[in-house]
Amino acid sequence: MAFYKDDVAVIGVNARHHVRRQRFTIAHEIGHFKLHDEVLRKGMHVDKVITMLNRDTNSASGTISIEIEANQFAAELLMPKDLVLRYMEEASLDYGCVPDDEAIEAMARAFNVSATAMTYRIAKVL
């Protein structure tokens, strides 16, 4: 989740999630602060009512534009297109197809993200 408390940006991350998932979550929430600040600030009142964006079934569906934008921001921050392409070139991976599971896991480790995030990122850069 991401919200403002006393005009200070706050990000909450599930400590039970794998560190790779936590990194993506943090990057995603930073994306909200950079791209959707006005949404996060909406609803701030003197009585400390807070508007929050948090992960739920709607955000997970991939159909809400601000969630898509925050995911794209996180992907570019953690897995910049030029570095992904360079990695693939140096590893002699074929640009024409998605690498196999072993190659994806190696890339995920190199970028310190989940294999799922890496798979989506590769699909976007190819």
Buried (B, 14 or more C-beta within 10 A) or exposed (E): BBBBEEEEBBBEBEEEEEEBBBBBBBBBBBBBBEBBEEEBEEEBEEEEEEBEBEEEEEBEEEEBEBBEBBBBBBBBBBBBEEEBBEBBEEEEBEEEEEBEEEBBBBBBEBBEBBBEBBBBBBEEBB
